[in-house]
Amino acid sequence: MFRMRNKLDGQLAAFLKQQRGEQTYAAFSRKTGLPPSTLHRLEMCQQSITLRTLEQVLKRLKVSIHDVFGQ
């Protein structure tokens, strides 16, 4: 179970890094609605995300869950 969670956390981290690109955490924070510190912890796989928060981020980025985790 922990391996799956770690894999999903890693996929989300890679996705967020790719979406953020060269933006600062502050700028990306405004786009996602998440605090910069939370974004940093998610990208470093130091924090997991709730489904409700994930849904909020996906809506704000105008992407689907498949864009993050594949099919």
PyMOL Python script that loads the backbone (N, CA, C, O; Angstrom):
from pymol import cmd

cmd.read_pdbstr("""\
ATOM      1  N   MET A   1       0.823  -1.197   0.000  1.00  0.00           N
ATOM      2  CA  MET A   1       0.000   0.000   0.000  1.00  0.00           C
ATOM      3  C   MET A   1       0.865   1.259   0.000  1.00  0.00           C
ATOM      4  O   MET A   1       0.559   2.228  -0.695  1.00  0.00           O
ATOM      5  N   PHE A   2       1.950   1.243   0.784  1.00  0.00           N
ATOM      6  CA  PHE A   2       2.814   2.417   0.841  1.00  0.00           C
ATOM      7  C   PHE A   2       3.515   2.654  -0.493  1.00  0.00           C
ATOM      8  O   PHE A   2       3.762   3.799  -0.871  1.00  0.00           O
ATOM      9  N   ARG A   3       3.836   1.576  -1.205  1.00  0.00           N
ATOM     10  CA  ARG A   3       4.483   1.736  -2.508  1.00  0.00           C
ATOM     11  C   ARG A   3       3.558   2.440  -3.483  1.00  0.00           C
ATOM     12  O   ARG A   3       3.991   3.299  -4.251  1.00  0.00           O
ATOM     13  N   MET A   4       2.268   2.071  -3.452  1.00  0.00           N
ATOM     14  CA  MET A   4       1.313   2.709  -4.358  1.00  0.00           C
ATOM     15  C   MET A   4       1.181   4.186  -4.014  1.00  0.00           C
ATOM     16  O   MET A   4       1.170   5.037  -4.903  1.00  0.00           O
ATOM     17  N   ARG A   5       1.080   4.486  -2.730  1.00  0.00           N
ATOM     18  CA  ARG A   5       0.955   5.885  -2.320  1.00  0.00           C
ATOM     19  C   ARG A   5       2.195   6.669  -2.742  1.00  0.00           C
ATOM     20  O   ARG A   5       2.091   7.790  -3.241  1.00  0.00           O
ATOM     21  N   ASN A   6       3.362   6.076  -2.539  1.00  0.00           N
ATOM     22  CA  ASN A   6       4.598   6.755  -2.938  1.00  0.00           C
ATOM     23  C   ASN A   6       4.640   6.981  -4.446  1.00  0.00           C
ATOM     24  O   ASN A   6       5.089   8.030  -4.909  1.00  0.00           O
ATOM     25  N   LYS A   7       4.172   5.997  -5.208  1.00  0.00           N
ATOM     26  CA  LYS A   7       4.146   6.134  -6.664  1.00  0.00           C
ATOM     27  C   LYS A   7       3.209   7.261  -7.083  1.00  0.00           C
ATOM     28  O   LYS A   7       3.553   8.079  -7.936  1.00  0.00           O
ATOM     29  N   LEU A   8       2.022   7.300  -6.478  1.00  0.00           N
ATOM     30  CA  LEU A   8       1.049   8.344  -6.817  1.00  0.00           C
ATOM     31  C   LEU A   8       1.555   9.717  -6.391  1.00  0.00           C
ATOM     32  O   LEU A   8       1.401  10.693  -7.126  1.00  0.00           O
ATOM     33  N   ASP A   9       2.162   9.797  -5.202  1.00  0.00           N
ATOM     34  CA  ASP A   9       2.739  11.064  -4.761  1.00  0.00           C
ATOM     35  C   ASP A   9       3.811  11.522  -5.751  1.00  0.00           C
ATOM     36  O   ASP A   9       3.897  12.707  -6.072  1.00  0.00           O
ATOM     37  N   GLY A  10       4.626  10.584  -6.232  1.00  0.00           N
ATOM     38  CA  GLY A  10       5.669  10.915  -7.199  1.00  0.00           C
ATOM     39  C   GLY A  10       5.106  11.396  -8.524  1.00  0.00           C
ATOM     40  O   GLY A  10       5.634  12.328  -9.130  1.00  0.00           O
ATOM     41  N   GLN A  11       4.029  10.755  -8.974  1.00  0.00           N
ATOM     42  CA  GLN A  11       3.404  11.185 -10.230  1.00  0.00           C
ATOM     43  C   GLN A  11       2.827  12.587 -10.086  1.00  0.00           C
ATOM     44  O   GLN A  11       2.960  13.412 -10.990  1.00  0.00           O
ATOM     45  N   LEU A  12       2.188  12.859  -8.954  1.00  0.00           N
ATOM     46  CA  LEU A  12       1.639  14.191  -8.726  1.00  0.00           C
ATOM     47  C   LEU A  12       2.770  15.218  -8.649  1.00  0.00           C
ATOM     48  O   LEU A  12       2.659  16.305  -9.215  1.00  0.00           O
ATOM     49  N   ALA A  13       3.842  14.882  -7.962  1.00  0.00           N
ATOM     50  CA  ALA A  13       4.983  15.791  -7.836  1.00  0.00           C
ATOM     51  C   ALA A  13       5.541  16.149  -9.211  1.00  0.00           C
ATOM     52  O   ALA A  13       5.782  17.321  -9.499  1.00  0.00           O
ATOM     53  N   ALA A  14       5.745  15.149 -10.051  1.00  0.00           N
ATOM     54  CA  ALA A  14       6.281  15.391 -11.394  1.00  0.00           C
ATOM     55  C   ALA A  14       5.319  16.256 -12.208  1.00  0.00           C
ATOM     56  O   ALA A  14       5.748  17.160 -12.926  1.00  0.00           O
ATOM     57  N   PHE A  15       4.030  15.981 -12.097  1.00  0.00           N
ATOM     58  CA  PHE A  15       3.033  16.756 -12.822  1.00  0.00           C
ATOM     59  C   PHE A  15       3.053  18.215 -12.384  1.00  0.00           C
ATOM     60  O   PHE A  15       3.046  19.121 -13.218  1.00  0.00           O
ATOM     61  N   LEU A  16       3.079  18.439 -11.066  1.00  0.00           N
ATOM     62  CA  LEU A  16       3.075  19.815 -10.559  1.00  0.00           C
ATOM     63  C   LEU A  16       4.332  20.559 -11.000  1.00  0.00           C
ATOM     64  O   LEU A  16       4.257  21.726 -11.385  1.00  0.00           O
ATOM     65  N   LYS A  17       5.477  19.901 -10.948  1.00  0.00           N
ATOM     66  CA  LYS A  17       6.724  20.533 -11.390  1.00  0.00           C
ATOM     67  C   LYS A  17       6.636  20.917 -12.866  1.00  0.00           C
ATOM     68  O   LYS A  17       7.062  22.000 -13.266  1.00  0.00           O
ATOM     69  N   GLN A  18       6.077  20.014 -13.662  1.00  0.00           N
ATOM     70  CA  GLN A  18       5.952  20.273 -15.099  1.00  0.00           C
ATOM     71  C   GLN A  18       4.986  21.437 -15.343  1.00  0.00           C
ATOM     72  O   GLN A  18       5.255  22.304 -16.174  1.00  0.00           O
ATOM     73  N   GLN A  19       3.877  21.455 -14.626  1.00  0.00           N
ATOM     74  CA  GLN A  19       2.891  22.522 -14.796  1.00  0.00           C
ATOM     75  C   GLN A  19       3.432  23.873 -14.327  1.00  0.00           C
ATOM     76  O   GLN A  19       3.161  24.903 -14.944  1.00  0.00           O
ATOM     77  N   ARG A  20       4.195  23.865 -13.237  1.00  0.00           N
ATOM     78  CA  ARG A  20       4.748  25.103 -12.692  1.00  0.00           C
ATOM     79  C   ARG A  20       5.808  25.670 -13.619  1.00  0.00           C
ATOM     80  O   ARG A  20       5.911  26.887 -13.778  1.00  0.00           O
ATOM     81  N   GLY A  21       6.600  24.790 -14.236  1.00  0.00           N
ATOM     82  CA  GLY A  21       7.640  25.254 -15.142  1.00  0.00           C
ATOM     83  C   GLY A  21       8.566  26.239 -14.473  1.00  0.00           C
ATOM     84  O   GLY A  21       9.149  25.944 -13.429  1.00  0.00           O
ATOM     85  N   GLU A  22       8.706  27.406 -15.065  1.00  0.00           N
ATOM     86  CA  GLU A  22       9.603  28.447 -14.545  1.00  0.00           C
ATOM     87  C   GLU A  22       8.895  29.418 -13.601  1.00  0.00           C
ATOM     88  O   GLU A  22       9.513  30.354 -13.092  1.00  0.00           O
ATOM     89  N   GLN A  23       7.598  29.195 -13.367  1.00  0.00           N
ATOM     90  CA  GLN A  23       6.862  30.084 -12.469  1.00  0.00           C
ATOM     91  C   GLN A  23       7.395  29.957 -11.046  1.00  0.00           C
ATOM     92  O   GLN A  23       7.881  28.900 -10.644  1.00  0.00           O
ATOM     93  N   THR A  24       7.298  31.033 -10.302  1.00  0.00           N
ATOM     94  CA  THR A  24       7.634  30.965  -8.880  1.00  0.00           C
ATOM     95  C   THR A  24       6.527  30.210  -8.148  1.00  0.00           C
ATOM     96  O   THR A  24       5.420  30.043  -8.660  1.00  0.00           O
ATOM     97  N   TYR A  25       6.854  29.762  -6.946  1.00  0.00           N
ATOM     98  CA  TYR A  25       5.813  29.111  -6.146  1.00  0.00           C
ATOM     99  C   TYR A  25       4.669  30.078  -5.861  1.00  0.00           C
ATOM    100  O   TYR A  25       3.508  29.673  -5.829  1.00  0.00           O
ATOM    101  N   ALA A  26       4.989  31.351  -5.655  1.00  0.00           N
ATOM    102  CA  ALA A  26       3.946  32.352  -5.383  1.00  0.00           C
ATOM    103  C   ALA A  26       2.989  32.485  -6.567  1.00  0.00           C
ATOM    104  O   ALA A  26       1.772  32.525  -6.385  1.00  0.00           O
ATOM    105  N   ALA A  27       3.538  32.554  -7.774  1.00  0.00           N
ATOM    106  CA  ALA A  27       2.694  32.682  -8.972  1.00  0.00           C
ATOM    107  C   ALA A  27       1.860  31.428  -9.183  1.00  0.00           C
ATOM    108  O   ALA A  27       0.669  31.512  -9.483  1.00  0.00           O
ATOM    109  N   PHE A  28       2.487  30.259  -9.027  1.00  0.00           N
ATOM    110  CA  PHE A  28       1.754  29.011  -9.212  1.00  0.00           C
ATOM    111  C   PHE A  28       0.718  28.829  -8.110  1.00  0.00           C
ATOM    112  O   PHE A  28      -0.326  28.216  -8.334  1.00  0.00           O
ATOM    113  N   SER A  29       0.998  29.352  -6.934  1.00  0.00           N
ATOM    114  CA  SER A  29       0.055  29.308  -5.825  1.00  0.00           C
ATOM    115  C   SER A  29      -1.242  30.031  -6.181  1.00  0.00           C
ATOM    116  O   SER A  29      -2.335  29.546  -5.890  1.00  0.00           O
ATOM    117  N   ARG A  30      -1.110  31.181  -6.806  1.00  0.00           N
ATOM    118  CA  ARG A  30      -2.304  31.932  -7.213  1.00  0.00           C
ATOM    119  C   ARG A  30      -3.122  31.139  -8.229  1.00  0.00           C
ATOM    120  O   ARG A  30      -4.351  31.208  -8.236  1.00  0.00           O
ATOM    121  N   LYS A  31      -2.441  30.395  -9.074  1.00  0.00           N
ATOM    122  CA  LYS A  31      -3.113  29.609 -10.104  1.00  0.00           C
ATOM    123  C   LYS A  31      -3.825  28.376  -9.519  1.00  0.00           C
ATOM    124  O   LYS A  31      -4.932  28.037  -9.936  1.00  0.00           O
ATOM    125  N   THR A  32      -3.180  27.716  -8.558  1.00  0.00           N
ATOM    126  CA  THR A  32      -3.732  26.472  -8.001  1.00  0.00           C
ATOM    127  C   THR A  32      -4.625  26.677  -6.785  1.00  0.00           C
ATOM    128  O   THR A  32      -5.480  25.843  -6.486  1.00  0.00           O
ATOM    129  N   GLY A  33      -4.424  27.784  -6.092  1.00  0.00           N
ATOM    130  CA  GLY A  33      -5.171  28.008  -4.859  1.00  0.00           C
ATOM    131  C   GLY A  33      -4.527  27.360  -3.641  1.00  0.00           C
ATOM    132  O   GLY A  33      -5.106  27.373  -2.555  1.00  0.00           O
ATOM    133  N   LEU A  34      -3.335  26.793  -3.812  1.00  0.00           N
ATOM    134  CA  LEU A  34      -2.620  26.180  -2.703  1.00  0.00           C
ATOM    135  C   LEU A  34      -1.513  27.108  -2.215  1.00  0.00           C
ATOM    136  O   LEU A  34      -0.913  27.826  -3.015  1.00  0.00           O
ATOM    137  N   PRO A  35      -1.235  27.104  -0.920  1.00  0.00           N
ATOM    138  CA  PRO A  35      -0.123  27.925  -0.431  1.00  0.00           C
ATOM    139  C   PRO A  35       1.204  27.472  -1.034  1.00  0.00           C
ATOM    140  O   PRO A  35       1.381  26.287  -1.315  1.00  0.00           O
ATOM    141  N   PRO A  36       2.137  28.402  -1.234  1.00  0.00           N
ATOM    142  CA  PRO A  36       3.434  28.037  -1.795  1.00  0.00           C
ATOM    143  C   PRO A  36       4.134  26.929  -1.008  1.00  0.00           C
ATOM    144  O   PRO A  36       4.758  26.049  -1.602  1.00  0.00           O
ATOM    145  N   SER A  37       4.036  26.964   0.308  1.00  0.00           N
ATOM    146  CA  SER A  37       4.694  25.935   1.125  1.00  0.00           C
ATOM    147  C   SER A  37       4.106  24.559   0.862  1.00  0.00           C
ATOM    148  O   SER A  37       4.835  23.568   0.851  1.00  0.00           O
ATOM    149  N   THR A  38       2.809  24.485   0.653  1.00  0.00           N
ATOM    150  CA  THR A  38       2.158  23.209   0.341  1.00  0.00           C
ATOM    151  C   THR A  38       2.609  22.709  -1.021  1.00  0.00           C
ATOM    152  O   THR A  38       2.898  21.524  -1.184  1.00  0.00           O
ATOM    153  N   LEU A  39       2.671  23.597  -1.994  1.00  0.00           N
ATOM    154  CA  LEU A  39       3.141  23.210  -3.324  1.00  0.00           C
ATOM    155  C   LEU A  39       4.557  22.643  -3.252  1.00  0.00           C
ATOM    156  O   LEU A  39       4.860  21.623  -3.871  1.00  0.00           O
ATOM    157  N   HIS A  40       5.401  23.303  -2.507  1.00  0.00           N
ATOM    158  CA  HIS A  40       6.780  22.832  -2.376  1.00  0.00           C
ATOM    159  C   HIS A  40       6.817  21.441  -1.749  1.00  0.00           C
ATOM    160  O   HIS A  40       7.519  20.559  -2.245  1.00  0.00           O
ATOM    161  N   ARG A  41       6.075  21.236  -0.670  1.00  0.00           N
ATOM    162  CA  ARG A  41       6.051  19.919  -0.011  1.00  0.00           C
ATOM    163  C   ARG A  41       5.480  18.849  -0.933  1.00  0.00           C
ATOM    164  O   ARG A  41       5.965  17.718  -0.924  1.00  0.00           O
ATOM    165  N   LEU A  42       4.467  19.173  -1.724  1.00  0.00           N
ATOM    166  CA  LEU A  42       3.914  18.209  -2.671  1.00  0.00           C
ATOM    167  C   LEU A  42       4.942  17.846  -3.731  1.00  0.00           C
ATOM    168  O   LEU A  42       5.081  16.674  -4.084  1.00  0.00           O
ATOM    169  N   GLU A  43       5.662  18.834  -4.242  1.00  0.00           N
ATOM    170  CA  GLU A  43       6.689  18.573  -5.259  1.00  0.00           C
ATOM    171  C   GLU A  43       7.858  17.756  -4.704  1.00  0.00           C
ATOM    172  O   GLU A  43       8.523  17.037  -5.450  1.00  0.00           O
ATOM    173  N   MET A  44       8.105  17.864  -3.407  1.00  0.00           N
ATOM    174  CA  MET A  44       9.201  17.131  -2.773  1.00  0.00           C
ATOM    175  C   MET A  44       8.723  15.781  -2.211  1.00  0.00           C
ATOM    176  O   MET A  44       9.496  15.066  -1.572  1.00  0.00           O
ATOM    177  N   CYS A  45       7.444  15.433  -2.451  1.00  0.00           N
ATOM    178  CA  CYS A  45       6.829  14.206  -1.924  1.00  0.00           C
ATOM    179  C   CYS A  45       6.905  14.154  -0.401  1.00  0.00           C
ATOM    180  O   CYS A  45       7.054  13.081   0.184  1.00  0.00           O
ATOM    181  N   GLN A  46       6.804  15.296   0.223  1.00  0.00           N
ATOM    182  CA  GLN A  46       6.828  15.373   1.678  1.00  0.00           C
ATOM    183  C   GLN A  46       5.433  15.515   2.261  1.00  0.00           C
ATOM    184  O   GLN A  46       5.263  15.544   3.480  1.00  0.00           O
ATOM    185  N   GLN A  47       4.432  15.604   1.388  1.00  0.00           N
ATOM    186  CA  GLN A  47       3.049  15.761   1.824  1.00  0.00           C
ATOM    187  C   GLN A  47       2.155  15.087   0.803  1.00  0.00           C
ATOM    188  O   GLN A  47       2.415  15.134  -0.400  1.00  0.00           O
ATOM    189  N   SER A  48       1.104  14.464   1.293  1.00  0.00           N
ATOM    190  CA  SER A  48       0.092  13.891   0.408  1.00  0.00           C
ATOM    191  C   SER A  48      -1.047  14.894   0.263  1.00  0.00           C
ATOM    192  O   SER A  48      -1.188  15.818   1.064  1.00  0.00           O
ATOM    193  N   ILE A  49      -1.846  14.696  -0.762  1.00  0.00           N
ATOM    194  CA  ILE A  49      -2.953  15.608  -1.049  1.00  0.00           C
ATOM    195  C   ILE A  49      -4.268  14.873  -0.811  1.00  0.00           C
ATOM    196  O   ILE A  49      -4.366  13.673  -1.068  1.00  0.00           O
ATOM    197  N   THR A  50      -5.265  15.581  -0.328  1.00  0.00           N
ATOM    198  CA  THR A  50      -6.582  14.970  -0.180  1.00  0.00           C
ATOM    199  C   THR A  50      -7.278  14.958  -1.534  1.00  0.00           C
ATOM    200  O   THR A  50      -6.931  15.729  -2.429  1.00  0.00           O
ATOM    201  N   LEU A  51      -8.240  14.097  -1.674  1.00  0.00           N
ATOM    202  CA  LEU A  51      -8.989  14.043  -2.932  1.00  0.00           C
ATOM    203  C   LEU A  51      -9.713  15.354  -3.210  1.00  0.00           C
ATOM    204  O   LEU A  51      -9.779  15.798  -4.357  1.00  0.00           O
ATOM    205  N   ARG A  52     -10.244  15.962  -2.187  1.00  0.00           N
ATOM    206  CA  ARG A  52     -10.961  17.234  -2.354  1.00  0.00           C
ATOM    207  C   ARG A  52     -10.012  18.327  -2.861  1.00  0.00           C
ATOM    208  O   ARG A  52     -10.365  19.101  -3.751  1.00  0.00           O
ATOM    209  N   THR A  53      -8.823  18.379  -2.293  1.00  0.00           N
ATOM    210  CA  THR A  53      -7.850  19.380  -2.717  1.00  0.00           C
ATOM    211  C   THR A  53      -7.342  19.077  -4.118  1.00  0.00           C
ATOM    212  O   THR A  53      -7.152  19.988  -4.924  1.00  0.00           O
ATOM    213  N   LEU A  54      -7.123  17.804  -4.409  1.00  0.00           N
ATOM    214  CA  LEU A  54      -6.702  17.414  -5.755  1.00  0.00           C
ATOM    215  C   LEU A  54      -7.747  17.846  -6.777  1.00  0.00           C
ATOM    216  O   LEU A  54      -7.403  18.381  -7.831  1.00  0.00           O
ATOM    217  N   GLU A  55      -9.001  17.619  -6.473  1.00  0.00           N
ATOM    218  CA  GLU A  55     -10.077  18.026  -7.381  1.00  0.00           C
ATOM    219  C   GLU A  55     -10.040  19.540  -7.621  1.00  0.00           C
ATOM    220  O   GLU A  55     -10.209  19.994  -8.753  1.00  0.00           O
ATOM    221  N   GLN A  56      -9.821  20.309  -6.568  1.00  0.00           N
ATOM    222  CA  GLN A  56      -9.740  21.770  -6.685  1.00  0.00           C
ATOM    223  C   GLN A  56      -8.589  22.172  -7.602  1.00  0.00           C
ATOM    224  O   GLN A  56      -8.757  23.022  -8.476  1.00  0.00           O
ATOM    225  N   VAL A  57      -7.436  21.571  -7.407  1.00  0.00           N
ATOM    226  CA  VAL A  57      -6.262  21.904  -8.212  1.00  0.00           C
ATOM    227  C   VAL A  57      -6.501  21.542  -9.678  1.00  0.00           C
ATOM    228  O   VAL A  57      -6.181  22.328 -10.570  1.00  0.00           O
ATOM    229  N   LEU A  58      -7.056  20.367  -9.927  1.00  0.00           N
ATOM    230  CA  LEU A  58      -7.313  19.942 -11.300  1.00  0.00           C
ATOM    231  C   LEU A  58      -8.269  20.895 -12.003  1.00  0.00           C
ATOM    232  O   LEU A  58      -8.075  21.225 -13.173  1.00  0.00           O
ATOM    233  N   LYS A  59      -9.290  21.334 -11.298  1.00  0.00           N
ATOM    234  CA  LYS A  59     -10.246  22.286 -11.888  1.00  0.00           C
ATOM    235  C   LYS A  59      -9.563  23.604 -12.211  1.00  0.00           C
ATOM    236  O   LYS A  59      -9.775  24.173 -13.282  1.00  0.00           O
ATOM    237  N   ARG A  60      -8.745  24.089 -11.288  1.00  0.00           N
ATOM    238  CA  ARG A  60      -8.095  25.379 -11.507  1.00  0.00           C
ATOM    239  C   ARG A  60      -7.062  25.314 -12.630  1.00  0.00           C
ATOM    240  O   ARG A  60      -6.842  26.304 -13.327  1.00  0.00           O
ATOM    241  N   LEU A  61      -6.427  24.150 -12.807  1.00  0.00           N
ATOM    242  CA  LEU A  61      -5.463  23.989 -13.891  1.00  0.00           C
ATOM    243  C   LEU A  61      -6.121  23.554 -15.197  1.00  0.00           C
ATOM    244  O   LEU A  61      -5.476  23.488 -16.243  1.00  0.00           O
ATOM    245  N   LYS A  62      -7.418  23.260 -15.116  1.00  0.00           N
ATOM    246  CA  LYS A  62      -8.205  22.838 -16.285  1.00  0.00           C
ATOM    247  C   LYS A  62      -7.622  21.573 -16.923  1.00  0.00           C
ATOM    248  O   LYS A  62      -7.432  21.500 -18.137  1.00  0.00           O
ATOM    249  N   VAL A  63      -7.344  20.577 -16.068  1.00  0.00           N
ATOM    250  CA  VAL A  63      -6.845  19.283 -16.510  1.00  0.00           C
ATOM    251  C   VAL A  63      -7.668  18.187 -15.847  1.00  0.00           C
ATOM    252  O   VAL A  63      -8.431  18.438 -14.914  1.00  0.00           O
ATOM    253  N   SER A  64      -7.497  16.964 -16.348  1.00  0.00           N
ATOM    254  CA  SER A  64      -8.220  15.839 -15.771  1.00  0.00           C
ATOM    255  C   SER A  64      -7.260  14.991 -14.938  1.00  0.00           C
ATOM    256  O   SER A  64      -6.041  15.144 -15.015  1.00  0.00           O
ATOM    257  N   ILE A  65      -7.822  14.125 -14.167  1.00  0.00           N
ATOM    258  CA  ILE A  65      -7.022  13.211 -13.354  1.00  0.00           C
ATOM    259  C   ILE A  65      -6.151  12.314 -14.221  1.00  0.00           C
ATOM    260  O   ILE A  65      -5.079  11.880 -13.799  1.00  0.00           O
ATOM    261  N   HIS A  66      -6.614  12.041 -15.423  1.00  0.00           N
ATOM    262  CA  HIS A  66      -5.843  11.230 -16.363  1.00  0.00           C
ATOM    263  C   HIS A  66      -4.568  11.943 -16.803  1.00  0.00           C
ATOM    264  O   HIS A  66      -3.567  11.300 -17.121  1.00  0.00           O
ATOM    265  N   ASP A  67      -4.610  13.270 -16.819  1.00  0.00           N
ATOM    266  CA  ASP A  67      -3.413  14.036 -17.171  1.00  0.00           C
ATOM    267  C   ASP A  67      -2.316  13.855 -16.117  1.00  0.00           C
ATOM    268  O   ASP A  67      -1.128  13.948 -16.426  1.00  0.00           O
ATOM    269  N   VAL A  68      -2.719  13.598 -14.888  1.00  0.00           N
ATOM    270  CA  VAL A  68      -1.773  13.449 -13.783  1.00  0.00           C
ATOM    271  C   VAL A  68      -1.323  11.996 -13.642  1.00  0.00           C
ATOM    272  O   VAL A  68      -0.129  11.712 -13.551  1.00  0.00           O
ATOM    273  N   PHE A  69      -2.289  11.084 -13.624  1.00  0.00           N
ATOM    274  CA  PHE A  69      -2.007   9.686 -13.285  1.00  0.00           C
ATOM    275  C   PHE A  69      -2.143   8.710 -14.443  1.00  0.00           C
ATOM    276  O   PHE A  69      -1.980   7.505 -14.250  1.00  0.00           O
ATOM    277  N   GLY A  70      -2.435   9.200 -15.632  1.00  0.00           N
ATOM    278  CA  GLY A  70      -2.603   8.315 -16.780  1.00  0.00           C
ATOM    279  C   GLY A  70      -3.931   7.572 -16.727  1.00  0.00           C
ATOM    280  O   GLY A  70      -4.803   7.897 -15.921  1.00  0.00           O
ATOM    281  N   GLN A  71      -4.076   6.582 -17.581  1.00  0.00           N
ATOM    282  CA  GLN A  71      -5.350   5.870 -17.649  1.00  0.00           C
ATOM    283  C   GLN A  71      -5.418   4.749 -16.702  1.00  0.00           C
ATOM    284  O   GLN A  71      -6.431   4.052 -16.641  1.00  0.00           O
TER     285      GLN A  71
END
""", "prot")
cmd.dss("prot")
cmd.show_as("cartoon", "prot")
cmd.util.cbc("prot")
cmd.orient("prot")
